[in-house]
């Protein structure tokens, strides 16, 4: 008799637990994808910053050359 009550309890909670597991797996996957995307964006942003620094240095050199010519 006790086993039947336990089986009914498991049968009642099983769909909820499966749904909870699917949501948890989906959350983990989306967070992994999100972290990957953030890392990629940060790398691109760093490349842009580095390029801007190089361009500023080159523009300063050009400015100095132009000043020296005058």
mmJSON file of the N, C-alpha and C atoms, coordinates in Angstrom:
{"data_MODEL":{"atom_site":{
"group_PDB":["ATOM","ATOM","ATOM","ATOM","ATOM","ATOM","ATOM","ATOM","ATOM","ATOM","ATOM","ATOM","ATOM","ATOM","ATOM","ATOM","ATOM","ATOM","ATOM","ATOM","ATOM","ATOM","ATOM","ATOM","ATOM","ATOM","ATOM","ATOM","ATOM","ATOM","ATOM","ATOM","ATOM","ATOM","ATOM","ATOM","ATOM","ATOM","ATOM","ATOM","ATOM","ATOM","ATOM","ATOM","ATOM","ATOM","ATOM","ATOM","ATOM","ATOM","ATOM","ATOM","ATOM","ATOM","ATOM","ATOM","ATOM","ATOM","ATOM","ATOM","ATOM","ATOM","ATOM","ATOM","ATOM","ATOM","ATOM","ATOM","ATOM","ATOM","ATOM","ATOM","ATOM","ATOM","ATOM","ATOM","ATOM","ATOM","ATOM","ATOM","ATOM","ATOM","ATOM","ATOM","ATOM","ATOM","ATOM","ATOM","ATOM","ATOM","ATOM","ATOM","ATOM","ATOM","ATOM","ATOM","ATOM","ATOM","ATOM","ATOM","ATOM","ATOM","ATOM","ATOM","ATOM","ATOM","ATOM","ATOM","ATOM","ATOM","ATOM","ATOM","ATOM","ATOM","ATOM","ATOM","ATOM","ATOM","ATOM","ATOM","ATOM","ATOM","ATOM","ATOM","ATOM","ATOM","ATOM","ATOM","ATOM","ATOM","ATOM","ATOM","ATOM","ATOM","ATOM","ATOM","ATOM","ATOM","ATOM","ATOM","ATOM","ATOM","ATOM","ATOM","ATOM","ATOM","ATOM","ATOM","ATOM","ATOM","ATOM","ATOM","ATOM","ATOM","ATOM","ATOM","ATOM","ATOM","ATOM","ATOM","ATOM","ATOM","ATOM","ATOM","ATOM","ATOM","ATOM","ATOM","ATOM","ATOM","ATOM","ATOM","ATOM","ATOM","ATOM","ATOM","ATOM","ATOM","ATOM","ATOM","ATOM","ATOM","ATOM","ATOM","ATOM","ATOM","ATOM","ATOM","ATOM","ATOM","ATOM","ATOM","ATOM","ATOM","ATOM","ATOM","ATOM","ATOM","ATOM","ATOM","ATOM","ATOM","ATOM","ATOM","ATOM","ATOM","ATOM","ATOM","ATOM","ATOM"],
"id":[1,2,3,4,5,6,7,8,9,10,11,12,13,14,15,16,17,18,19,20,21,22,23,24,25,26,27,28,29,30,31,32,33,34,35,36,37,38,39,40,41,42,43,44,45,46,47,48,49,50,51,52,53,54,55,56,57,58,59,60,61,62,63,64,65,66,67,68,69,70,71,72,73,74,75,76,77,78,79,80,81,82,83,84,85,86,87,88,89,90,91,92,93,94,95,96,97,98,99,100,101,102,103,104,105,106,107,108,109,110,111,112,113,114,115,116,117,118,119,120,121,122,123,124,125,126,127,128,129,130,131,132,133,134,135,136,137,138,139,140,141,142,143,144,145,146,147,148,149,150,151,152,153,154,155,156,157,158,159,160,161,162,163,164,165,166,167,168,169,170,171,172,173,174,175,176,177,178,179,180,181,182,183,184,185,186,187,188,189,190,191,192,193,194,195,196,197,198,199,200,201,202,203,204,205,206,207,208,209,210],
"type_symbol":["N","C","C","N","C","C","N","C","C","N","C","C","N","C","C","N","C","C","N","C","C","N","C","C","N","C","C","N","C","C","N","C","C","N","C","C","N","C","C","N","C","C","N","C","C","N","C","C","N","C","C","N","C","C","N","C","C","N","C","C","N","C","C","N","C","C","N","C","C","N","C","C","N","C","C","N","C","C","N","C","C","N","C","C","N","C","C","N","C","C","N","C","C","N","C","C","N","C","C","N","C","C","N","C","C","N","C","C","N","C","C","N","C","C","N","C","C","N","C","C","N","C","C","N","C","C","N","C","C","N","C","C","N","C","C","N","C","C","N","C","C","N","C","C","N","C","C","N","C","C","N","C","C","N","C","C","N","C","C","N","C","C","N","C","C","N","C","C","N","C","C","N","C","C","N","C","C","N","C","C","N","C","C","N","C","C","N","C","C","N","C","C","N","C","C","N","C","C","N","C","C","N","C","C","N","C","C","N","C","C"],
"label_atom_id":["N","CA","C","N","CA","C","N","CA","C","N","CA","C","N","CA","C","N","CA","C","N","CA","C","N","CA","C","N","CA","C","N","CA","C","N","CA","C","N","CA","C","N","CA","C","N","CA","C","N","CA","C","N","CA","C","N","CA","C","N","CA","C","N","CA","C","N","CA","C","N","CA","C","N","CA","C","N","CA","C","N","CA","C","N","CA","C","N","CA","C","N","CA","C","N","CA","C","N","CA","C","N","CA","C","N","CA","C","N","CA","C","N","CA","C","N","CA","C","N","CA","C","N","CA","C","N","CA","C","N","CA","C","N","CA","C","N","CA","C","N","CA","C","N","CA","C","N","CA","C","N","CA","C","N","CA","C","N","CA","C","N","CA","C","N","CA","C","N","CA","C","N","CA","C","N","CA","C","N","CA","C","N","CA","C","N","CA","C","N","CA","C","N","CA","C","N","CA","C","N","CA","C","N","CA","C","N","CA","C","N","CA","C","N","CA","C","N","CA","C","N","CA","C","N","CA","C","N","CA","C","N","CA","C","N","CA","C","N","CA","C","N","CA","C"],
"label_alt_id":[null,null,null,null,null,null,null,null,null,null,null,null,null,null,null,null,null,null,null,null,null,null,null,null,null,null,null,null,null,null,null,null,null,null,null,null,null,null,null,null,null,null,null,null,null,null,null,null,null,null,null,null,null,null,null,null,null,null,null,null,null,null,null,null,null,null,null,null,null,null,null,null,null,null,null,null,null,null,null,null,null,null,null,null,null,null,null,null,null,null,null,null,null,null,null,null,null,null,null,null,null,null,null,null,null,null,null,null,null,null,null,null,null,null,null,null,null,null,null,null,null,null,null,null,null,null,null,null,null,null,null,null,null,null,null,null,null,null,null,null,null,null,null,null,null,null,null,null,null,null,null,null,null,null,null,null,null,null,null,null,null,null,null,null,null,null,null,null,null,null,null,null,null,null,null,null,null,null,null,null,null,null,null,null,null,null,null,null,null,null,null,null,null,null,null,null,null,null,null,null,null,null,null,null,null,null,null,null,null,null],
"label_comp_id":["UNK","UNK","UNK","UNK","UNK","UNK","UNK","UNK","UNK","UNK","UNK","UNK","UNK","UNK","UNK","UNK","UNK","UNK","UNK","UNK","UNK","UNK","UNK","UNK","UNK","UNK","UNK","UNK","UNK","UNK","UNK","UNK","UNK","UNK","UNK","UNK","UNK","UNK","UNK","UNK","UNK","UNK","UNK","UNK","UNK","UNK","UNK","UNK","UNK","UNK","UNK","UNK","UNK","UNK","UNK","UNK","UNK","UNK","UNK","UNK","UNK","UNK","UNK","UNK","UNK","UNK","UNK","UNK","UNK","UNK","UNK","UNK","UNK","UNK","UNK","UNK","UNK","UNK","UNK","UNK","UNK","UNK","UNK","UNK","UNK","UNK","UNK","UNK","UNK","UNK","UNK","UNK","UNK","UNK","UNK","UNK","UNK","UNK","UNK","UNK","UNK","UNK","UNK","UNK","UNK","UNK","UNK","UNK","UNK","UNK","UNK","UNK","UNK","UNK","UNK","UNK","UNK","UNK","UNK","UNK","UNK","UNK","UNK","UNK","UNK","UNK","UNK","UNK","UNK","UNK","UNK","UNK","UNK","UNK","UNK","UNK","UNK","UNK","UNK","UNK","UNK","UNK","UNK","UNK","UNK","UNK","UNK","UNK","UNK","UNK","UNK","UNK","UNK","UNK","UNK","UNK","UNK","UNK","UNK","UNK","UNK","UNK","UNK","UNK","UNK","UNK","UNK","UNK","UNK","UNK","UNK","UNK","UNK","UNK","UNK","UNK","UNK","UNK","UNK","UNK","UNK","UNK","UNK","UNK","UNK","UNK","UNK","UNK","UNK","UNK","UNK","UNK","UNK","UNK","UNK","UNK","UNK","UNK","UNK","UNK","UNK","UNK","UNK","UNK","UNK","UNK","UNK","UNK","UNK","UNK"],
"label_asym_id":["A","A","A","A","A","A","A","A","A","A","A","A","A","A","A","A","A","A","A","A","A","A","A","A","A","A","A","A","A","A","A","A","A","A","A","A","A","A","A","A","A","A","A","A","A","A","A","A","A","A","A","A","A","A","A","A","A","A","A","A","A","A","A","A","A","A","A","A","A","A","A","A","A","A","A","A","A","A","A","A","A","A","A","A","A","A","A","A","A","A","A","A","A","A","A","A","A","A","A","A","A","A","A","A","A","A","A","A","A","A","A","A","A","A","A","A","A","A","A","A","A","A","A","A","A","A","A","A","A","A","A","A","A","A","A","A","A","A","A","A","A","A","A","A","A","A","A","A","A","A","A","A","A","A","A","A","A","A","A","A","A","A","A","A","A","A","A","A","A","A","A","A","A","A","A","A","A","A","A","A","A","A","A","A","A","A","A","A","A","A","A","A","A","A","A","A","A","A","A","A","A","A","A","A","A","A","A","A","A","A"],
"label_entity_id":["1","1","1","1","1","1","1","1","1","1","1","1","1","1","1","1","1","1","1","1","1","1","1","1","1","1","1","1","1","1","1","1","1","1","1","1","1","1","1","1","1","1","1","1","1","1","1","1","1","1","1","1","1","1","1","1","1","1","1","1","1","1","1","1","1","1","1","1","1","1","1","1","1","1","1","1","1","1","1","1","1","1","1","1","1","1","1","1","1","1","1","1","1","1","1","1","1","1","1","1","1","1","1","1","1","1","1","1","1","1","1","1","1","1","1","1","1","1","1","1","1","1","1","1","1","1","1","1","1","1","1","1","1","1","1","1","1","1","1","1","1","1","1","1","1","1","1","1","1","1","1","1","1","1","1","1","1","1","1","1","1","1","1","1","1","1","1","1","1","1","1","1","1","1","1","1","1","1","1","1","1","1","1","1","1","1","1","1","1","1","1","1","1","1","1","1","1","1","1","1","1","1","1","1","1","1","1","1","1","1"],
"label_seq_id":[1,1,1,2,2,2,3,3,3,4,4,4,5,5,5,6,6,6,7,7,7,8,8,8,9,9,9,10,10,10,11,11,11,12,12,12,13,13,13,14,14,14,15,15,15,16,16,16,17,17,17,18,18,18,19,19,19,20,20,20,21,21,21,22,22,22,23,23,23,24,24,24,25,25,25,26,26,26,27,27,27,28,28,28,29,29,29,30,30,30,31,31,31,32,32,32,33,33,33,34,34,34,35,35,35,36,36,36,37,37,37,38,38,38,39,39,39,40,40,40,41,41,41,42,42,42,43,43,43,44,44,44,45,45,45,46,46,46,47,47,47,48,48,48,49,49,49,50,50,50,51,51,51,52,52,52,53,53,53,54,54,54,55,55,55,56,56,56,57,57,57,58,58,58,59,59,59,60,60,60,61,61,61,62,62,62,63,63,63,64,64,64,65,65,65,66,66,66,67,67,67,68,68,68,69,69,69,70,70,70],
"pdbx_PDB_ins_code":[null,null,null,null,null,null,null,null,null,null,null,null,null,null,null,null,null,null,null,null,null,null,null,null,null,null,null,null,null,null,null,null,null,null,null,null,null,null,null,null,null,null,null,null,null,null,null,null,null,null,null,null,null,null,null,null,null,null,null,null,null,null,null,null,null,null,null,null,null,null,null,null,null,null,null,null,null,null,null,null,null,null,null,null,null,null,null,null,null,null,null,null,null,null,null,null,null,null,null,null,null,null,null,null,null,null,null,null,null,null,null,null,null,null,null,null,null,null,null,null,null,null,null,null,null,null,null,null,null,null,null,null,null,null,null,null,null,null,null,null,null,null,null,null,null,null,null,null,null,null,null,null,null,null,null,null,null,null,null,null,null,null,null,null,null,null,null,null,null,null,null,null,null,null,null,null,null,null,null,null,null,null,null,null,null,null,null,null,null,null,null,null,null,null,null,null,null,null,null,null,null,null,null,null,null,null,null,null,null,null],
"Cartn_x":[0.821,0.0,0.872,1.914,2.818,3.502,3.831,4.504,3.609,2.312,1.395,1.325,1.322,1.314,2.603,3.704,4.984,5.013,4.494,4.467,3.574,2.461,1.568,2.253,2.983,3.708,4.783,5.52,6.547,5.898,4.79,4.099,3.561,3.155,2.628,3.751,4.9,6.002,6.926,6.883,7.81,7.732,6.559,6.53,7.146,6.871,7.451,8.968,9.47,10.911,11.589,10.936,11.492,11.523,10.442,10.397,11.472,11.634,12.657,14.05,14.305,15.604,15.84,14.815,14.954,15.245,14.557,14.79,16.21,16.666,18.012,19.08,18.906,19.856,19.845,18.673,18.574,19.243,19.078,19.713,21.234,21.738,23.192,23.744,23.028,23.462,23.457,22.399,22.308,23.374,23.675,24.714,26.092,26.343,27.607,27.736,26.67,26.663,26.832,26.183,26.277,27.705,28.318,29.701,30.638,30.425,31.238,31.074,29.852,29.571,30.218,30.125,30.725,32.239,32.858,34.306,34.696,33.904,34.174,34.047,33.002,32.797,33.923,34.347,35.453,36.74,36.99,38.19,38.14,36.982,36.838,37.01,36.415,36.564,38.027,38.752,40.164,40.955,40.617,41.279,41.001,39.787,39.428,40.217,40.322,41.076,42.54,43.116,44.516,44.72,43.812,43.902,43.791,42.882,42.727,43.996,44.618,45.861,46.962,47.041,48.04,47.765,46.5,46.155,46.467,46.207,46.506,48.011,48.794,50.248,50.716,50.161,50.544,50.115,48.931,48.481,49.363,49.82,50.734,52.052,52.527,53.754,53.55,52.424,52.125,52.027,51.384,51.246,52.631,53.509,54.854,55.636,55.499,56.176,55.7,54.379,53.827,54.308,54.408,54.914,56.369,57.148,58.555,58.756,57.836,57.944,57.642,56.838,56.481,57.477],
"Cartn_y":[-1.18,0.0,1.253,1.222,2.364,2.618,1.531,1.663,2.358,2.088,2.716,4.225,4.647,6.065,6.746,6.05,6.588,6.717,5.723,5.757,6.899,7.115,8.215,9.558,9.676,10.905,11.16,10.129,10.261,10.628,9.965,10.246,11.666,12.199,13.556,14.588,14.319,15.287,15.135,13.999,13.738,14.768,15.148,16.164,17.494,17.898,19.141,19.039,17.924,17.75,17.701,17.059,17.025,18.435,19.169,20.548,21.4,21.235,21.968,21.622,20.367,19.942,20.537,20.56,21.134,22.631,23.325,24.766,24.996,24.19,24.334,24.1,23.06,22.779,23.916,24.419,25.549,26.787,27.035,28.184,28.06,26.883,26.672,26.873,26.357,26.514,27.983,28.699,30.108,30.943,30.643,31.383,31.104,29.866,29.531,30.299,30.328,31.058,32.555,33.08,34.497,34.865,34.039,34.305,34.286,33.354,33.282,34.55,35.007,36.22,37.437,37.543,38.671,38.659,37.491,37.402,37.847,37.446,37.838,39.356,39.934,41.382,42.127,41.642,42.283,42.23,41.121,41.01,42.005,42.133,43.091,44.515,44.819,46.152,46.46,45.481,45.694,45.956,45.256,45.501,46.927,47.381,48.745,49.761,49.54,50.454,50.485,49.314,49.257,49.988,49.787,50.464,51.97,52.402,53.838,54.43,53.714,54.202,54.335,53.35,53.41,54.595,54.802,55.919,57.259,57.376,58.623,58.878,57.825,57.984,58.414,57.813,58.189,59.613,59.999,61.372,62.38,62.035,62.924,63.063,61.946,62.014,62.906,62.745,63.563,65.029,65.278,66.669,67.267,66.487,66.964,67.208,66.337,66.516,67.784,68.001,69.228,70.475,70.408,71.563,71.825,70.759,70.918,71.502,71.181,71.704,73.195,73.687,75.117,75.861],
"Cartn_z":[0.0,0.0,0.0,0.781,0.866,-0.476,-1.19,-2.482,-3.5,-3.445,-4.394,-4.143,-2.92,-2.589,-3.04,-2.877,-3.322,-4.838,-5.519,-6.99,-7.486,-6.826,-7.217,-6.993,-5.897,-5.601,-6.667,-7.013,-8.053,-9.379,-9.722,-10.977,-11.002,-9.874,-9.817,-9.977,-9.404,-9.43,-10.633,-11.312,-12.402,-13.531,-14.033,-15.104,-14.667,-13.453,-12.94,-12.847,-12.356,-12.227,-13.593,-14.568,-15.927,-16.507,-16.344,-16.832,-16.153,-14.865,-14.129,-14.651,-14.935,-15.466,-16.853,-17.695,-19.037,-18.946,-18.078,-17.895,-17.38,-16.452,-15.907,-16.97,-17.781,-18.862,-19.871,-20.219,-21.143,-20.592,-19.313,-18.669,-18.722,-18.411,-18.433,-19.838,-20.837,-22.226,-22.625,-22.273,-22.664,-21.951,-20.71,-19.999,-20.6,-21.009,-21.651,-22.961,-23.734,-24.997,-24.742,-23.736,-23.391,-22.994,-22.145,-21.737,-22.938,-23.839,-25.048,-25.877,-26.008,-26.771,-26.11,-24.808,-24.078,-24.257,-24.18,-24.379,-25.788,-26.765,-28.15,-28.321,-27.759,-27.855,-27.144,-25.995,-25.274,-26.084,-26.774,-27.598,-28.752,-29.389,-30.486,-29.968,-28.835,-28.251,-27.937,-27.438,-27.137,-28.415,-29.487,-30.772,-31.252,-31.081,-31.485,-30.668,-29.364,-28.496,-28.924,-29.191,-29.613,-30.934,-31.867,-33.166,-32.995,-32.148,-31.899,-31.288,-30.374,-29.768,-30.818,-31.712,-32.784,-33.708,-34.04,-34.932,-34.27,-32.992,-32.277,-32.287,-32.066,-32.086,-33.472,-34.513,-35.875,-36.201,-35.754,-35.993,-35.267,-34.079,-33.355,-34.114,-34.686,-35.486,-36.709,-37.389,-38.564,-38.173,-37.051,-36.573,-36.299,-35.688,-35.388,-36.673,-37.661,-38.947,-39.615,-39.589,-40.204,-39.477,-38.16,-37.404,-37.766,-37.909,-38.239,-39.641,-40.546,-41.913,-41.975,-41.092,-41.098,-40.357],
"occupancy":[1.0,1.0,1.0,1.0,1.0,1.0,1.0,1.0,1.0,1.0,1.0,1.0,1.0,1.0,1.0,1.0,1.0,1.0,1.0,1.0,1.0,1.0,1.0,1.0,1.0,1.0,1.0,1.0,1.0,1.0,1.0,1.0,1.0,1.0,1.0,1.0,1.0,1.0,1.0,1.0,1.0,1.0,1.0,1.0,1.0,1.0,1.0,1.0,1.0,1.0,1.0,1.0,1.0,1.0,1.0,1.0,1.0,1.0,1.0,1.0,1.0,1.0,1.0,1.0,1.0,1.0,1.0,1.0,1.0,1.0,1.0,1.0,1.0,1.0,1.0,1.0,1.0,1.0,1.0,1.0,1.0,1.0,1.0,1.0,1.0,1.0,1.0,1.0,1.0,1.0,1.0,1.0,1.0,1.0,1.0,1.0,1.0,1.0,1.0,1.0,1.0,1.0,1.0,1.0,1.0,1.0,1.0,1.0,1.0,1.0,1.0,1.0,1.0,1.0,1.0,1.0,1.0,1.0,1.0,1.0,1.0,1.0,1.0,1.0,1.0,1.0,1.0,1.0,1.0,1.0,1.0,1.0,1.0,1.0,1.0,1.0,1.0,1.0,1.0,1.0,1.0,1.0,1.0,1.0,1.0,1.0,1.0,1.0,1.0,1.0,1.0,1.0,1.0,1.0,1.0,1.0,1.0,1.0,1.0,1.0,1.0,1.0,1.0,1.0,1.0,1.0,1.0,1.0,1.0,1.0,1.0,1.0,1.0,1.0,1.0,1.0,1.0,1.0,1.0,1.0,1.0,1.0,1.0,1.0,1.0,1.0,1.0,1.0,1.0,1.0,1.0,1.0,1.0,1.0,1.0,1.0,1.0,1.0,1.0,1.0,1.0,1.0,1.0,1.0,1.0,1.0,1.0,1.0,1.0,1.0],
"B_iso_or_equiv":[0.0,0.0,0.0,0.0,0.0,0.0,0.0,0.0,0.0,0.0,0.0,0.0,0.0,0.0,0.0,0.0,0.0,0.0,0.0,0.0,0.0,0.0,0.0,0.0,0.0,0.0,0.0,0.0,0.0,0.0,0.0,0.0,0.0,0.0,0.0,0.0,0.0,0.0,0.0,0.0,0.0,0.0,0.0,0.0,0.0,0.0,0.0,0.0,0.0,0.0,0.0,0.0,0.0,0.0,0.0,0.0,0.0,0.0,0.0,0.0,0.0,0.0,0.0,0.0,0.0,0.0,0.0,0.0,0.0,0.0,0.0,0.0,0.0,0.0,0.0,0.0,0.0,0.0,0.0,0.0,0.0,0.0,0.0,0.0,0.0,0.0,0.0,0.0,0.0,0.0,0.0,0.0,0.0,0.0,0.0,0.0,0.0,0.0,0.0,0.0,0.0,0.0,0.0,0.0,0.0,0.0,0.0,0.0,0.0,0.0,0.0,0.0,0.0,0.0,0.0,0.0,0.0,0.0,0.0,0.0,0.0,0.0,0.0,0.0,0.0,0.0,0.0,0.0,0.0,0.0,0.0,0.0,0.0,0.0,0.0,0.0,0.0,0.0,0.0,0.0,0.0,0.0,0.0,0.0,0.0,0.0,0.0,0.0,0.0,0.0,0.0,0.0,0.0,0.0,0.0,0.0,0.0,0.0,0.0,0.0,0.0,0.0,0.0,0.0,0.0,0.0,0.0,0.0,0.0,0.0,0.0,0.0,0.0,0.0,0.0,0.0,0.0,0.0,0.0,0.0,0.0,0.0,0.0,0.0,0.0,0.0,0.0,0.0,0.0,0.0,0.0,0.0,0.0,0.0,0.0,0.0,0.0,0.0,0.0,0.0,0.0,0.0,0.0,0.0,0.0,0.0,0.0,0.0,0.0,0.0],
"pdbx_formal_charge":[null,null,null,null,null,null,null,null,null,null,null,null,null,null,null,null,null,null,null,null,null,null,null,null,null,null,null,null,null,null,null,null,null,null,null,null,null,null,null,null,null,null,null,null,null,null,null,null,null,null,null,null,null,null,null,null,null,null,null,null,null,null,null,null,null,null,null,null,null,null,null,null,null,null,null,null,null,null,null,null,null,null,null,null,null,null,null,null,null,null,null,null,null,null,null,null,null,null,null,null,null,null,null,null,null,null,null,null,null,null,null,null,null,null,null,null,null,null,null,null,null,null,null,null,null,null,null,null,null,null,null,null,null,null,null,null,null,null,null,null,null,null,null,null,null,null,null,null,null,null,null,null,null,null,null,null,null,null,null,null,null,null,null,null,null,null,null,null,null,null,null,null,null,null,null,null,null,null,null,null,null,null,null,null,null,null,null,null,null,null,null,null,null,null,null,null,null,null,null,null,null,null,null,null,null,null,null,null,null,null],
"auth_seq_id":[1,1,1,2,2,2,3,3,3,4,4,4,5,5,5,6,6,6,7,7,7,8,8,8,9,9,9,10,10,10,11,11,11,12,12,12,13,13,13,14,14,14,15,15,15,16,16,16,17,17,17,18,18,18,19,19,19,20,20,20,21,21,21,22,22,22,23,23,23,24,24,24,25,25,25,26,26,26,27,27,27,28,28,28,29,29,29,30,30,30,31,31,31,32,32,32,33,33,33,34,34,34,35,35,35,36,36,36,37,37,37,38,38,38,39,39,39,40,40,40,41,41,41,42,42,42,43,43,43,44,44,44,45,45,45,46,46,46,47,47,47,48,48,48,49,49,49,50,50,50,51,51,51,52,52,52,53,53,53,54,54,54,55,55,55,56,56,56,57,57,57,58,58,58,59,59,59,60,60,60,61,61,61,62,62,62,63,63,63,64,64,64,65,65,65,66,66,66,67,67,67,68,68,68,69,69,69,70,70,70],
"auth_comp_id":["UNK","UNK","UNK","UNK","UNK","UNK","UNK","UNK","UNK","UNK","UNK","UNK","UNK","UNK","UNK","UNK","UNK","UNK","UNK","UNK","UNK","UNK","UNK","UNK","UNK","UNK","UNK","UNK","UNK","UNK","UNK","UNK","UNK","UNK","UNK","UNK","UNK","UNK","UNK","UNK","UNK","UNK","UNK","UNK","UNK","UNK","UNK","UNK","UNK","UNK","UNK","UNK","UNK","UNK","UNK","UNK","UNK","UNK","UNK","UNK","UNK","UNK","UNK","UNK","UNK","UNK","UNK","UNK","UNK","UNK","UNK","UNK","UNK","UNK","UNK","UNK","UNK","UNK","UNK","UNK","UNK","UNK","UNK","UNK","UNK","UNK","UNK","UNK","UNK","UNK","UNK","UNK","UNK","UNK","UNK","UNK","UNK","UNK","UNK","UNK","UNK","UNK","UNK","UNK","UNK","UNK","UNK","UNK","UNK","UNK","UNK","UNK","UNK","UNK","UNK","UNK","UNK","UNK","UNK","UNK","UNK","UNK","UNK","UNK","UNK","UNK","UNK","UNK","UNK","UNK","UNK","UNK","UNK","UNK","UNK","UNK","UNK","UNK","UNK","UNK","UNK","UNK","UNK","UNK","UNK","UNK","UNK","UNK","UNK","UNK","UNK","UNK","UNK","UNK","UNK","UNK","UNK","UNK","UNK","UNK","UNK","UNK","UNK","UNK","UNK","UNK","UNK","UNK","UNK","UNK","UNK","UNK","UNK","UNK","UNK","UNK","UNK","UNK","UNK","UNK","UNK","UNK","UNK","UNK","UNK","UNK","UNK","UNK","UNK","UNK","UNK","UNK","UNK","UNK","UNK","UNK","UNK","UNK","UNK","UNK","UNK","UNK","UNK","UNK","UNK","UNK","UNK","UNK","UNK","UNK"],
"auth_asym_id":["A","A","A","A","A","A","A","A","A","A","A","A","A","A","A","A","A","A","A","A","A","A","A","A","A","A","A","A","A","A","A","A","A","A","A","A","A","A","A","A","A","A","A","A","A","A","A","A","A","A","A","A","A","A","A","A","A","A","A","A","A","A","A","A","A","A","A","A","A","A","A","A","A","A","A","A","A","A","A","A","A","A","A","A","A","A","A","A","A","A","A","A","A","A","A","A","A","A","A","A","A","A","A","A","A","A","A","A","A","A","A","A","A","A","A","A","A","A","A","A","A","A","A","A","A","A","A","A","A","A","A","A","A","A","A","A","A","A","A","A","A","A","A","A","A","A","A","A","A","A","A","A","A","A","A","A","A","A","A","A","A","A","A","A","A","A","A","A","A","A","A","A","A","A","A","A","A","A","A","A","A","A","A","A","A","A","A","A","A","A","A","A","A","A","A","A","A","A","A","A","A","A","A","A","A","A","A","A","A","A"],
"auth_atom_id":["N","CA","C","N","CA","C","N","CA","C","N","CA","C","N","CA","C","N","CA","C","N","CA","C","N","CA","C","N","CA","C","N","CA","C","N","CA","C","N","CA","C","N","CA","C","N","CA","C","N","CA","C","N","CA","C","N","CA","C","N","CA","C","N","CA","C","N","CA","C","N","CA","C","N","CA","C","N","CA","C","N","CA","C","N","CA","C","N","CA","C","N","CA","C","N","CA","C","N","CA","C","N","CA","C","N","CA","C","N","CA","C","N","CA","C","N","CA","C","N","CA","C","N","CA","C","N","CA","C","N","CA","C","N","CA","C","N","CA","C","N","CA","C","N","CA","C","N","CA","C","N","CA","C","N","CA","C","N","CA","C","N","CA","C","N","CA","C","N","CA","C","N","CA","C","N","CA","C","N","CA","C","N","CA","C","N","CA","C","N","CA","C","N","CA","C","N","CA","C","N","CA","C","N","CA","C","N","CA","C","N","CA","C","N","CA","C","N","CA","C","N","CA","C","N","CA","C","N","CA","C","N","CA","C","N","CA","C","N","CA","C","N","CA","C"],
"pdbx_PDB_model_num":[1,1,1,1,1,1,1,1,1,1,1,1,1,1,1,1,1,1,1,1,1,1,1,1,1,1,1,1,1,1,1,1,1,1,1,1,1,1,1,1,1,1,1,1,1,1,1,1,1,1,1,1,1,1,1,1,1,1,1,1,1,1,1,1,1,1,1,1,1,1,1,1,1,1,1,1,1,1,1,1,1,1,1,1,1,1,1,1,1,1,1,1,1,1,1,1,1,1,1,1,1,1,1,1,1,1,1,1,1,1,1,1,1,1,1,1,1,1,1,1,1,1,1,1,1,1,1,1,1,1,1,1,1,1,1,1,1,1,1,1,1,1,1,1,1,1,1,1,1,1,1,1,1,1,1,1,1,1,1,1,1,1,1,1,1,1,1,1,1,1,1,1,1,1,1,1,1,1,1,1,1,1,1,1,1,1,1,1,1,1,1,1,1,1,1,1,1,1,1,1,1,1,1,1,1,1,1,1,1,1]
}}}
